[in-house]
Amino acid sequence: MNKADLGALLEAFFGKRLISQRRVSPHTVASYRDTFRLLLGFTQKRTSRPPSKLALQDITPSLVSDFLDHLETSRTNTARTRNLRLTAIRSFFHFAGLEAPQHGGLIQRVLAIPNKRCKRPLIGYLTRSEIEALLGAVDTSKWIGRRDYAFLLIAMQTGLRLSELTGARREDVTLGTGAHIHCVGKGRKERGTPLTKSASRVLASWMKEPWPVKSAFLFPSLSGGRLSADAVQDLVNKHVAAARTKCPSLIKKRVTPHVLRHTAAMELLHAGIDRSMIALWLGHESVETTQIYLDANLALKEEILAKTNPVMGKSGRYRPTDRLMTFLSNL
């Protein structure tokens, strides 16, 4: 192939590098695919050339910078989304550096484009009273309610990712001594997450009862298939809406499946678990990732404040000097 042919490079990048060599998740492939769809469409408008006729040298640093600006201004994407698109572009240009080294100067200039700094909001999570209200709002008189109850409880106890929960199978659950759920998480890393006694009892009861559908999934859909992300968000919305009548603090909270994962982490943190252990529990690549839970833990900060010996200040009303009063009077 022509080493500078953009189409051939992209095909090799997705087929050879991402799927065959790195074996990235379908979510990553879809995210990178969407990035290059947008980039190629933007480039086509700029150069008036179809994507199949583009060469690597057409993707200049200035064009990439303009594309990133276009995402924020025309598509109203956040700075975080802009940075995620840039990550995909960088990954491709790292690959292009090996396949087309004659364009090393161009490639290095693209790789030098920096991420945009953005505000990182505090994470959302549920307090113990909100957890109890959410679980208490589930109608367990029906099969689907018992499924939802088990799903929510396991989500908030284990902290498994959404894809790990929906992909869990019956054979992944070990009950009795050393009860745990086995999963293959982000980065193809396997781990086992322990279950509490109460969670084990709920799962044991859930797995023993007769199901109206035949399925290998631990939390199947009504047709026996894997729950979709939208279906999980719908069930969360449904039970949160019911819980709000008895727990007003939920009214102002947007609860997503990932908030349930954050809730599990905060429960561990409140129990005094070291953040390195929390990172291991959640399957984080780096212990620094758990810093977000420390940032959001107001109760822990209040405990720290209570242990300090504060400087005693005195309150008083500000009184302007005569000179300042004269200045104001002369305005």
Secondary structure, 3 states (H helix, E strand, C coil): CCCCEHHHHHHHHHHHHHHHHCCCCHHHHHHHHHHHHHHHHHHHHHHCCCHHHCEHHHCCHHHHHHHHHHHHHCCCCCHHHHHHHHHHHHHHHHHHHHHCHHHHHHHHHHHCCCCCCCCCCCCCCCCHHHHHHHHHCCCCCCHHHHHHHHHHHHHHHHCCCHHHHHHCEHHHEECCCCCEEEEECHHHCEEEEECCHHHHHHHHHHHHCCCCCCCCECCECCCCCECCHHHHHHHHHHHHHHHCCCCHHHCCCCCCHHHHHHHHHHHHHHCCCCHHHHHHHHCCCCHHHHHHHHHHCHHHHHHHHHCCCCCCCCCCCCCCCHHHHHHHHCC
